[in-house]
Amino acid sequence: MTLRIYNTLTRKKEDFVPLAPPAVNMYVCGITPYDESHVGHGRAYVVFDTIRRYLEYCGFRVKYVQNVTDVDDKIINKSRELGIDSSVLATKFTQSFLDEMDKLNVKRADIYPKATEHIPEMIRWISGLVERGIAYQLADGVYFSVEKFPGYGQLSHRKPADNEAGARVGVDSAKKNPFDFALWKTAKAGEPSWESPWGLGRPGWHIECSAMSTKYLGEQFDIHGGGMDLEFPHHENELAQTEALTGKRPWVKYWLHNGFVTINKQKMSKSLGNFFTLKDIFSKFDPMVVRFFFLLTHYRSPINYSDSEIIAAGEGLNKIKQFISEIEFLIEHSTHEAPPLEVADMEEELTAFRDKFRAAMDDDFNTAGALAAIFELMKYCRQALAEGEREAGCLRLMRDVVVELTSVLGINLGSGKSQVVSGELIEELIDRRMSAKKDKDYKKADEIRQQLLQMGIIIEDTPQGTRWKTQT
């Protein structure tokens, strides 16, 4: 099956054909580091990390760039509030963000370009737009003229003419059109600023991404990602200024946007008291459970966060960990190696589930469907175990395919320990211990008792048989 992805630009699913395969160049809008990262950040970057991982699994060479907007009104205001330099604040929260991403097993970007380190590039971009008559200067900065770019609105499907004057923002400003946006902001007292042809100032938000993405990925590249809230105006403005300057269309071939996070079915908001940082969440839940929770919903759909949803996700992840633990135990105690033909037959059977996994991911990165394929695979394996499969080669195949597919989704099965041991495995071990005792193999019986104890299970031999309970 061909990988098909939903392209916001065309509003439809399209076959994924990179500009220069097997290379894939990918840019994702990063954070504005003025505070701790929240659950919405977690979802967004898990989404694009998973997309990157799957592309790499398919054999593509992905170059992943994610910017850091380290100069912004929010950073300036927060640094004033705290009485510290804005660069110190941005550095602190950038590192905090990276630490939280590490916990979620989000791979580091190849490049994290910072806005403050690319001011000369941004000035050159703005100068080019001014020279082409697409941008103009006012007392408070330099603005992009949307009327000079006929393609404005192609991404968000919004046109300036579609909006009534009364609904516009800044109707009485000096801007030629209310939709015109700042490329350069004239310096205000106490703000970070740089020299430019238009005097001291700093870049606007939108020009930062255009300048940095094209520097590292070229004037055209494959994927641009971000949250749905960035589609307009940020991504629309990025697209307009880039295509206006370079004259190349499309600037980005595929635009991907992830859905919103709600908290107990309400919009996340500090004013509503339902704003959760990743640090808040990780103080209660294993970060890998949080990642698993994000993957249970298609990336374009909204996702509702609540403690009960996370707990349910934890139960699902625990089933996978438990399965791996049980298979590892059986491999360790297996006394048989399957003949090559039997292993080949098992490989063929498991390939069908690998194909189901890929079919789901090829359908616009349907992680929910991919996880369903993994659970189907485990169900098949358990049936094989129930029918007596104990050959080490086949057991290793079962384990390896599950680990392979969960790894594609960025799920680290070594994160935390399985909190539940299945009753089936416990009963099987008790039966093996009874058989060992009947054969007067007391050493083996003691080893099994010790194994159960290590799993948190205490057994007691009674006239009515062996009883067991979990260790408290």
N, C-alpha and C positions, 0 to 999 in steps of 0.2 A: 504493500500500500504506500502511496506517496504521502509525504507529510503535507498537510493542509493547515493553514493558519488563518485566523480571522484578521483581516486588515482594516483598521479603522478608516483608512483613507478611502477605500472602495466600498466599505460596509458589506463585505462578503468574504467567505472563505476562498483562499487561493492556494494553488500548489506553491510550495516553497522552493524557489529557484534562486539561489544567491547570485550576486553579480559576478563573482569570480570563484566558483567552487574549486576546492573544498573549503576555501576561506569564508568565514562569516564574520562581518564586522558589526558590532552591537553596542549601542549606547543607551544607558539608562539614567534618567534624571536622579541625581543623588539628593542628599539632605542639605538643609540649612541648619547648621549646628549651633542652635541657640538654647537648646534644652535637651532633656533625656529623650531618647527614641521611644516611640509609642507602638502600640499593637498594629496600627496601620502601616508603619514603616516595616515592621516584621513581616507582614503579609506580602507587601510589595516586593521586598528583596528576596524572600523565599520563592515567590513566583518566578522572578527572572533568573534566579540561580537555578531553579529546576529546569527552565527552558534552556539555559546554557548547558546544563549537564546532559540533557537529552540530545541536543544538537551534537555535542561531543561524542556521546554514545553512538550516534548515527554516523560518525566518521568525519564530521566537520571540524575545522580548526577555528575555534572561536577567539576573537580578540574582543575583550569586554572592557568598556570604558564607562566609568561612573563618576560624575563630577561632585565637587563639594562647593556649595555656594557659601563661601566664607566671608562675604561682605553683603550685608542686607539690612533693611530697616529693623527687622526683628532682632538681629544680632546687636546692632547699635543700641537699640532701646534697652535690651536686657543687660548689656555691659554697663550702661549708665546706671541702671537700677542697682546693680551689684557693685558698682564702683571699681570695675576692672577694665583692662584694655580689651577691645573687641577681638583682637587676635588671640589673646589668652583664652577667652571664652570659647571661640571657635575651635581652637586646638583641643581644649578639654572635652568638648562634646563630640568632636570628630572621633577621638580615641574611644570614648565611651560607646559610640555607635559601632565602631569596629569590634569592640569586645563583645557586644550583644550579638552581632552577626556571627562571630566565631562560635558562640554558644548554640546558635541555630544551624550550625554547619553550612553557612553560606560561604562559598569560596570567595577569596579576595579577588577584586577586579584586577585586570592587568595594569590599569592606570587609574589613579584617583586624582585627576587634575583639579587644582584649586583655582578659584576665580582670581584671587589676589596675585597669583603667579603668572597670569596670562593677560594682564592689562594692556601691554603693547599690541598683542594680537587683536584685542577688542577695539582699540583705537583705530587700527588699520581697517577693520571691518566697517566701523562707523564712517571713517573718512571716505571709503569706497562708496557707501550708500549716499553720502552727501554729494560727492562728485557726480553721481549718476542722477541727481535730482530727485532721489527717492526719500531723502531725509532732509529735515530743515531744523534750524536752530531757533530757540526761543530763550527768554531770559532765564528760565529754570532748567534748560537742558536741550538735548537734541532728540527729535522725534522722527519715527518712521511714518511715512504717509501711506495709509492703506489704500487710498484712491489711486496711487501710482502703481499698485500691484494688482492687476485684474484677477489674479488667482486667489485673492484673500477670501478665506472662508471654505476652501476646498476640503480641509481636514475635518473641521467641526460642522460643516454644512450650515454655517451661519454667515450671513451677509450683513454689512453695515446698514444697507437699505431696509433690511427686514425689521429693524428696531425703530419704534416710535421715539420721537425726540424726548418725550416725557419720561421714557424709561432709560434714557441714556445717562451715563455717568459723566459729569464734568461738561455739561452742555454749554455752560457760560465761560469755559476756559479759553485760553488763547489758541488752543490746538485747532488745526484746520478741520479735523474730524474727531468726534469723541472716541473713535476706536484707535486713533493714532497712539502709539505707545513709546515710552521713553527708551532711547538707546544710551543716553548719557545724562546723568543728573548733576546739575551744578552744585558745588560743594556748599554745605551748611556748616556753621560753626561747630567745632568739636567732632565732626564726622571724619572718617578716613577719606582721603582724597588723593588724586594723582593729577599731574600736569597733562594737559591735552590741548589740541588746537582750539578748543572751546572754553579754555580756562580750567581751573581746578574743579575736580568732580570725581564721580565714580560711575561705573557702568550700570546700565539697567539689567534686570534679571535675565531677560530673554536673550540678549546678545551674548551673554556668557556661554550658554550652551552651544550656540551656533559656532562661535569661535573655537571652543575647546573640542567639540566633537569632530569638526572638520580638520583640525590640526592633527589629530591622532588617527582618524579613520578615513580621511579624504573627503572630497567635495560631494561624493555620493557613497552611501553605505546601505547595509541590508536591513537592520532592525533598529528602531528607536522605541524604547519602552518607558512606561510610567503609569501612574494612577489615572483613573478616569477624570479626576478633578483637574489634571494637567492638560487635558485635551484642548480646552479653551479657558483662558487665552494663551497660556504659555506655549504649548506645542504649535498652535496656529500661528503665533507670532514668530516662533523660531523658523517655521517652514517658510513664511512669507519673506523674512529678511534674508534667508539663505538663498532661496531660489532667485530673489530679486538681484542679489549681488553676483552669484555665480552663473546665472542663466541656465543652470542644469536642472532638468526635471526628469523623474522625481528626485528630490534631494535624498529622501529615504524611501526604500522600496516597500517596507512593511512597518506599519505602526501598530504596536500592541499596547493595550491598556487594561490594567487589572481593576477589579471591582472594589467597592467600598467595604469597610468594616463597620458594623453596627454593634452596639453594646446593649445586650438584653433588648434587642429590636428597636433601639433608639440611636440616633446619630451620636457618635462620640463627641463629647464637649466638656470642657472644664467647668462651664457654668452649670451643667447638669450633674456634675459630680461623678461622671462615669468615664473619666479620662484615665486610661491605664498605661503606664510606661512598661516597657519590656522588663525593666528591673522589678517592678511590682509583680508582674506575672511570674517571672522566674523565681521569685521568692517563695512561690506556692507550687509551681509545676516544673517538671523537667522540660527544658527547652526543646528536646526532641519530640516530646508529646505535643508541644505547641506547633512545631513544624508539621507533624502528622495531621494535626487539626486543620491547618491551612490547606493541606493537600486533599482533604476530603471533599472540597468544593471546587468546582471549575473556576479557573482564575478570573474569568470575566464576570462571574456571578457575585452578588453581594454575599457577605458571610457574617453570620451573627455570632459574636463572642459572648460566652457566659461561662461561669465555672462549671456548670453541669455539662456543657458541650465539650469542654476540655477533659473533664473526667471520663466522658464516654469515649473520646478519642484515645485517651490513655489505655482504656480497656482494649481497644482495637490494636494499638501498637504492642501491648503486652502479649496479645495472642501470637504475634509474629515472633517476638523475643522468646516466648515459651516454646514455640515450635522449634526454633533453632536450638534452644537448650536441650530439648528432648532428642533431636537428631544427633547433636554432638555427643550426648550420652550414649546413644545406640552405636554410633561409630566407634567410640572408645571401647565398647564392650563387644563389638562384633567379632566373631571368630571365622567369618567366611568372606571370601572375595568372589564376587560374581564373575562368571566367564565373560569375555569381551562382548559376545553377542547379546547377552542379557543387559549389559551396561548400555550397549548401542540402542537396544529397544527402549530402555528407560529414557535415554537422551532424546529419542524421537517423540516419546510421549510428552516430555517436559517442554520440548520445543513448541508444541501447540499452545502452551500457556504463555511462553515468551512471545509468540506471535500475537496472542490476544492483548498482551501488555502493549506491544508496539502499535497495534491497531488503535488502541485507545489514545496513546500519546500522539499518534499521527493525525488524530482527529482534533486538531487545535489544542494539543497538550492537555488532554482530558485526564488529569491525575486521579480523579475519582474512579473512572473506569479502569485505570491502570492498577489502582489498589484492589479493585474488585477482582481483577485477573490474578493478582498475587494470592488473594484469599481462596480463589478457586483452585489454584495450584496447590496450596496447603491442604485443602480438602481432598484433592486427588492423592496426595502423598500419604495422608492419614489413612485413606482407604487401603492403599498399598501396604502400609504398616499393619493394619488390621488383618490383612490377608497373609501376613507372615513375612513380608519383605524385611530382611535383616542383613543382606550382603553389603559390605562396606562401600563398594564402588557405587552402588545405586544410592545408598544413603548420602554419600558425599555429593552426588549429583543433585539430589533434592536440596541439600543445604546450599550448595553453590549457586543454584539458579535463583533461589529466594534472596540470597545475599546480593547477587548481581542486580536484580531488579529493584530491590529497595535502595541500593546504592545509587542507581540512576536517579532516584527521587531525592537523593541527599539524606536518606534516613540512616543514621548511624546506630546500628543495633547494639553497639557496645556502650551506648549512653544509658547509664542506670542499669539496674538489675530487674529481671522479671520478678514481680511480686507474687505471682501465682504459679503453683505447680499443678498440672492437671491431675485429676483423680485417676485417669486412665494410666498415666505413667506410674503413679504411686502404687496402684494395684498390681501393675506388671512387675514392679520391683519386689513387692511383697511376695508375689507368686514365685519369682526367681529365688528369693531367699528361702522360701519353704522347700523348693526343689533341692536347693543346695544342702539344707539341713537333712532332708530325707536321704541324700547321697552321702551324708556324714562329711560334707565339705564345709566344715565350720569356719574355716578361714574366709571362704567366699561369702558365707552368710554374714559374717561380721563386717566384711567390706561393704556389702549392700546396706546393712544397718547404718554404717558410717556415712555412706553416700546419701541416704535419706536424711540423716541428721544435718548434713551440710546443706541440704535443700530446705531445711527448716521443718522437717517432718520427724515427729517422735513416734516410735512404734512400741506396742505393748503386746506381748504374747499372753493369751488367756485360754482357758479350756474351750471357749467358744470360737477361738481363732485369733488371728492377729488384728489388733485395732491400731488405728493411727490418728494423730491429731497434729495440727500445726503448732510450732513452737511459739510461745508468747514471750 
